[in-house]
Amino acid sequence: MPIDTFEGKTAFVTGGASGIGLGIAKVLVARGAQVVLADLRQDHIDHALAEFAGGGRSNAVSALQLDVTNRAKYREAAARMQDEFGGIDILVNNAGVGLEGPVLEATYADYDFGFGVNVGGVINGFVEFLPQMIAHGRGGHIVSTASLAAEVVMPEYLAIYAASKAAVCHYCEAVKPALMEKGIGVSILLPGPVKSNIHETQANRPRELLEGSGYKASEAKLSRRIVGDNWMEPEQAGVLVADGILANRTYVVTHGFYKDAMRARAEAVLAATPDTKEEAPDFGRFRDE
């Protein structure tokens, strides 16, 4: 059954030790959930746990270091959640990288890094946690962080980022009906500018995907980005996500300034679509052939 309260629930949040992930974690803890922060960066984990220390629910937070692209380690993390909590109730696929650079300078290393984290990390979360969420029979919810960049035509230097986030969005849209039959809700977070550490892309790259990258100069410049004061606070995004979970809302959108661009893209596709009256194909029939 879908989540209707956070009391007594266990949430696993990837990229949970900073930025949007930490904002979501803080809100879930405040509303009664037990939260596990899974993060690549031990320094971020240490800082996050220090923020919870001494609070009224500091014992409701734990953490583990995890590279979401490492399937063996992800499997170990899922097994640990089964052993310690009887399985999780809420999965937040939030870990991501803000890859950007001139598309003509991109190498395989850049594509592999961008899609490996932003898409592969989400896939690994579904594969490792869905079986236990279905098996324990308590229902649950899965939130995956995409981006408003997935819904508009972005500049070419954001092509890898936007495409990877669009893949997350389309995947989650497609699987939602099947998961609902198992009592598991699905939401997609589509954030605009939120204060986070996503610009620290180069510091999070594995060495083998840093060597040979065409984006070294771009990422070095990105790492010096100054976050604007008008960017959303992570806890505000966390409130939107928590409310979206309880409502089983498919789309959780933080900002409205891309609305005209989103509409223009949708209208361009519709304008290119023939006005035919043929019956839509029944894709389901192929399953039995």
Secondary structure, 3 states (H helix, E strand, C coil): CCCCCCCCCEEEEECCCCHHHHHHHHHHHHCCCEEEEEECCHHHHHHHHHHHCCCCCHHHEEEEECCCCCHHHHHHHHHHHHHHHCCCCEEEECCCCCCCCCHHHCCHHHHHHHHHHHHHHHHHHHHHHHHHHHHCCCCEEEEEECCHHHHCCCCHHHHHHHHHHHHHHHHHHHHHHHHHCCCEEEEEEECCCECCCCCCCHHHCCHHHHCCCCCHHHHHHHCCCCCCCCCECHHHHHHHHHHHHHHCCCEEECCCCCHHHHHHHHHHHHHCCCCCCCCCCCHHHHHHC
